[in-house]
Amino acid sequence: MITVFIAYLAVTMGIAWWYSRGGKTHEGFVLGGKKFSGTALALSERATGESAWLLLGLTGYAYSDGLSAIWVAMGCVIGIIFIWFVMAGRLRVEAERTGSMTISSLIAKKIPGSERSIGMLSAMIMVFFFVFYIAAQFSGSGKVLNKTFGLDPFWGIIISSVVVTVYCVMGGFIAVVVTDVFQSILMIFTLVVFPVIAVVVAGSHNIQIIHSIQEAGPDYLSMTRGMTGSSAVILVMSGLSWALGYTGQPQLLTRMMAIRDNRGVQTAKWVATVWTLFAYVGAILIGLFGIAFVHGGLLGNEVTKLSQDTEKILPVMVVTLVSPILAGFLLSGVISAMMSTASSELTVSSSSITEDIYSNFRKKQDSAKKMLYLNQLMTFVVGAIAIVLAFTMQDTVYGLVSYAWSGIGSSFGPALLLLLFWKRFSRAGIFASLISGTLSTVIWKNLFEAQTGISERLASFIISFLLAVLFSLMIPEKTKSKTE
């Protein structure tokens, strides 16, 4: 099993090195220079979007809460379909028209005269939340390597984070996309093949999966976890609210900005949709099968570990139920999910620092070579901060990703939606969206979520969207040309 994992790391680094050879440019490091097809960018977006959260967080959530996890899956599927079918084409056109290489600069350039202030604010928000997101991926890799090889989580985090940071520094956006394509194939292999294996194993041990889940607890097959009335409504809405965050995730939307033409968009949206449907069905099934296998006694002494951390259900099932070689391939898919997401967020963070913060402070134009080196340095710095955070944060992968997802989605989602589809959106509305989305996420998460049962994902997005519209109406742009 360890041989397969080492081979996976070697192949990943080899792919990154091969495609990073030759002359590097600043534009290529940040956005790939329009070199990729729609299919490649769709697979890259899906690998980036489905992180440790999907293969550890969502499978663990389905294992602990049962069928009610389906609302989270449905929310994500709706969000993915929406950004590809509704937003992708317009984002590509706007990026080409404005020459923007980041989401921050796209928002800033939409309203002339506000590039510096909006660019810097949005970049700072992005980097703040992304370090939590990256830390969640590094933490997840520590869990998998600990369960798989008995490796101390400390060294698991170090190994995965160093590999990711090195190939991001080496090739930037290009290295990230080509490794994402490889990793997306491994991820879908795990999410499609393992549920099939689980069904075969259940049959060979005379375990009736649905019956076993029912015996494990009366609420596991309830779509509302046994809740009724307002509690059930809140549960459903909180799950579906994951869809809202997709509208503002820079690490996903930059893939759409990088597509060459509209034909590429048309191909990409169908590739992304099919991949997503297979992936989410697989993740929910793995969590539900885990309930049946624990109840049926197939996982033996490993059950005690799951009582402490339900997010280990997938690696525990893989190591227990299949041969070491196949387990190595399947768990490489889990590691792929973490590495692909972390790498994308590293490159987005570093490019936001250089393009939207540093560029607004410099007094003269720097050479492309200097900007390239600065991007590589910032990639390393952000990676180092995320490593430290991964060691110190005690939250689950699901919790960390939910927090970062909410903050980024609520800050940028309303701003991008209104910018793309509402001509009266003003700079006051942009500031209202960015600031209220950030503050409401932090405040709601810490003060109101536990009391109300309403997730910060839903509450902060609604607050941000309403304030963005209100401030745009109260303080409109002075001229039509500025608004457009």
N, C-alpha and C positions, 0 to 999 in steps of 0.2 A: 504493500500500500504506500509506503513512504517513497518507494522508487517511482511510482506513478506520479506522486505529488511533486517530487523533485523534477521529473521530466516536464510536468506542467509549467513549473516556474521557469525552466530552461527554455521551453518553447515560447512562452510569453515574452521573456527578455530577448530571445532571438528575433521574434517578429518585430518588437519595438526597435531593436538595433538596426535590422535590415531596412525598414522603412524610414529610419531617421538618418540614413547615410546621405552623403552629398551636402550641397550648400543649403544652409538653413536661412530662412528669412523670418522677420518679425511677424509678417502677416500669416505666413504658413504656421508658425508656432501658435498663434492665437486662434485662427479660424480655418487653417488647412489649405488656404488658397484655392478653394472651389475645386479640389481634386477628386472628390468622392462622389460616387453614384448615390441615388436615392435609397437603394437597397442597403448599401453599407451604412449610410447615416441613420436609417431606420433601425437597423440592428444595433448600432452604437447607442442610439437614444434609448432603446429598450434595455440594453445591458446597463446603461447608466441609471435609468429610472428604477430598475428593480434590483435593489441592493441587498445587503444583509437583512434589511427589513422584510423582504419577501420570503427568502429561504429560511431565515431564522425567526424573524418577528411575526410574520403572518402565520406560518406553520405552527409556531408556539401559541399564538393567539387562538387559532382554530382548535388546537389540542386542549387548551385550558377552558375555552368558552363554547366550543362546539359549533353547530351550524349557524349561530348568530353572527359568526365572523364573515358570513357571505355578504353582509351589507358593506363591510370595508372593501371586499373584493369588487363588488359592483360599483362602488364609488370610484375606485381606481380605474376600472375599465371604462366607465363613462368619461372620466377626465382625460384619459389617453386618447380615446376616440375623438373627443371634442377638440383637443389641441391639434391633432393631425388633420381632421376634416374641416375645421373652421378657422384655425389660426395660422397653420403652417404656410399656406400660400401667401397670405398678407405679410407675414413676418419676412419671408424671403424677399418679397418685392421691396419692403421698407428698408431692409438691410442693404440691398443693392442700390436703392435710390439715395440713401444717406451716407453710404460708405461705412456704416457702423460695423464694428467687430465684436461688440459686447452688447448685452441687453441694456446695461446702464447707459452706454453711449447712444443707443437707439432711442431710449426715452428722452435723453437730454437734447439730442439733435432735432427732435420733433418740434420743439419750441425754441427758436433762435433767441440767443441772449441769456439762456439759462443753463448752458452746457456745463459750466464749471460747478455751480452749486448743486444741480441735480445729479450730475455725474459723480461727484464726491460723496454725496449723501447716500445714493443708491449703492455705491461700491462698498462703503463702510458697513451698511446693513447686510449686504450679501456676504462679505467676509466674516462678519460676526456670527451669523447663523451657520455658515458653511463649516466653520471649524468644529461645531457640534456634530454636524452631519458626517464629516470625515472621521471624527473620533468614534462615532457609532460603528463605522465600517471596520476600523482597526480593532475595536473592542470585540466585534463579531468574529473576526478572524482569530483572535486569541481564544475564543470559546471553541471554535471548530478544531483548531490545532491541538488544544488541550484534550478534547474528547477523542480525537483521532489517534494522536501519537503519544498522549500523556505528557505533552510538552507544557511547561509552565506558561500560563497565559501571558506573562511578561515577555517571554521570548517569541511567542506566537505573534504578539502585537509588533514586536521589533522586526521580525522577518518580513511580514506582509507589508508593513509601512515603508520599510527601506526599499523593497522591490518596487512598490508603486511610485514612491518619490523619485527613485533613480530613473525609471523609464519615462516619467513625466518630464523631468529635467532634460533628459536625452532628446526627446522628440516632440514635446508639446502636444498640440491638438492632433497632429498626424499620427504620432505613436499611440495616443489614446484611442483614436478611432479604429485603427487596424487591430489593436489588441482587443478592443470591445467586440469586434465582429467575431473573433475567435472565442472570446469568453461568452458571448450570447449563445453560441452554439452549444457550449458545454452546459450552460444554465438550463436551456430548454431540454437538453438531453436528460439532466437530472430530474426536472419537473414532469417530464412525460414518461420516462422509462421507469422511474422508481415506483410511482403508483401502480403500474402494471405488475412489477415485481411483487409489491405488497399484496395485491389480489391473489397472485399465485401462491405466495407463502400462506396467506389466510386459508386458502382452499386446502392446501396440503396438511394443515393443522386443524381442519374442521372448525374453523372460526367463521361464524356468520357475522359479517361486519356490522350490519345494521342492528341485528339483535344484540350484539355485544355492546354497542354504543348505548342502546336503550337501557341495558342492564347496568352500565357504568353510572348512569345518572339520568333522571327524568327530563332534565332541561337541555341535554346535549344536542338533541335533534329538534329543539325549538328554535325558530328563526328569530325569536325575541328573548331567548334565554329564560323563558318562563314569565317574562314581564308582561304587564297589560297596561292599558291607558296611556297616560302621559309618559311614564317611564319607558314604555315600548317605543313611543314616537321619538323620544330623545335618543334612544339607542340606534334606531334606524337612521335618523338624521345625522347623528355623529359619524356613523359609518359612511354614509353617502357623501359627507362633507369632505372626504379625501379628494373628491373630484375637483373641488374648488382650487386646491393648491397647485394642481398641474398647470393652471393658466399663468403661473408666475415663476416657474422653476428655470432659472437661467441655464443650468447644466443640461437641460433637455431642449430648451427653445433655441439654443445656439446651433444645434444640429440642423434645425429647419432653416436658420439663417445661412448655413453653409451649403445648402443644396444649389446646384448649378442652374436649374430651370424648372418650369412648372411641370414638365413631364416627369422629372425626378420626384416631385412632390406627390404626384398621382400614384407612382409606384410605391413610394415609401409609406404612404398612409395605409395601404393594404397589407404590406409586410408587417408593419407595426401592430396592426389590429389582430392578425392571425396569431402572431407570436404571443401577444398579450392574453388572448383567450385561452390558449393552451397552458400558459404559465400560471394563470390564476386558478384555473380549474385544478391543476396539479397541486398547487400549494395548499388549497383548502382540503383536497382529498388526503394529502399526506398527514395533515393535522388530525383529521377525523379517523383515519386508519390508526394513528398513534393511540387514540382513546381505546379502540377495539383491541389492539395488541397488548396494551398495558393491562386491560381488564382480563384478557385471555392468558396472561402470564408469559407471553413470548419474550419480553424484554428483561426478564430475570431481575438481578440485583440493580440494574441500571435505573429502575424506577425511583430509587432513593435520590439519585442525582436529579431526576426530573422534578421531584417535589421541591427542590431548591431553585431550579432554573428551567422553566418549561420551554425556553427557546433552544434547548439542546435536543428537542424531540427528533428532528431530522437527522443530525449526526449520530445520535444514539441508535435510531432504527437502522441506518445504513450500516454502521459498524457491526450491529448484532445480527442482521438478517442476511447479508450478502457476503460473497467472498472478498478477501482483501484487495484483489486487483480491481474488481468492479467497484468496490467501495472507494478506492482511490480515484477512479474516474468520476463517480457521483459527487464526492466531496470536493473535487476540483471545481465542479460547477458551483458549489456553495462559495468557495473562495473567490471564484471568478466574479460573482455578484458583488462582493465587497470591493475587490480591487478595481473593477470597472467604474463603479460609482465614485470611489475615493479619487481615482485618477482624474475623472472629469471635473470634479469639484476643485481639485487642486489647480488644474489649468485655468478654470473659470475665475477662481479667486486671484491667482497671480496676474492674469490679464486685466482684471478689474483694478487691481492696485496700480499697475503700470499705465493702463489706458485712461482710467477715470480719476485717479488720485495724483500720481506722480506727474502725469502730463499736464495737469492743471496748475502745478506749482512751478514747473520748469520755465526758465526765462527765454531759452532758445531751443530750437529744434535739435533733438539728439539724433545721432546716426542710427540706422536700422540695426546695425550690429550691437550698439550699446543697449538699445531697447531689448534686443534678444537676450543679451546677458542678464539684464535686469529682470526679465521675465523668469529666466531660469533660477536666479537667486531667490525671487519671491516665492517660486514654487517650493523650493527647499525650506524656506522660513515657515510658510503656512503648514507644510507637512510636519515640521518639528513641533509646532504649537499643538497640532491635532494629536500627535503622539503623547504629549504631556497630558492633554485633556483626557485621552483614552485611559490613562492610568489612574486618574483622579476621580472621574465621574462614576457614580454608583448606579445610575439609572439603567434600565434595560435598553437593548437596541431599539425595540419598538418605541419606547418612551423618548429616547434621544432624537430619533428620526421624526416622530410626530411633532416634537417641539420645533426642530429646525424647519421642517416642512411647513408648519403653520406660519412661522415668522416670515419666511421667504415668500410663500404663496400669498399671504395676506398683504404684504407690502407691495409686491410687484404685480400680482394677479389683477386686482382692480385697475391699476394704472395702465397695464398693457391692454386689457379688454377695452377700456374707455378710449385709449389712444388709437386703437385700431378701428373702432366702430362708432365713435361719437365725435363729431367735429367740434362740439362746444367744450370739449375737455381742455382745461386751462392749466397753467403752471401751478396755480394755487391748488388745484385738484390733485396734481402730481405730488406736491409736498404733503398734502393731507393724506393721500394713500400711503406713501412711504413711511411717514412718521406714525400715523395712527395704526397702521398694520403692525409695525414693530412694537410699539408700546402696548397695544391691546393684547398682543400675544403674550408678552412677558407678564402683564398684570393679570390677565384672565387665568393663565396657567397657574399662577402662584396664589391667587386670592379667591377665584370664583368657580373654577372647574369642579373641585371636589364638592362644593356646596350645591351647585346647580345640576351637575351631571352632564352639562353641555360642554363639548370639547372646545379647546381654544382654536381648533381648525375652523369650526363653524362660526363661532362668535366673533373672532378677530377679522375674518374675511367680510362678514356682513357690516361690521362697524367701519372698516376701511372703505368699502365700496360706497356706503351711504355718505360718509364724510367727503369722499372724493367728488361725488356728484354735487353735494351741497356747496362745497367751496368753489367748484367750477361755476355754479350758477350765481353765487354771491360775488365772486371776483373773476369775471370773465376776461379773456384776452382783449386788448384794446382794438386790435385790427383783425380783420378776417384772415389776412395772410399769415399772421402769427399763429392763429388758431389752427389753420390747416397745416 
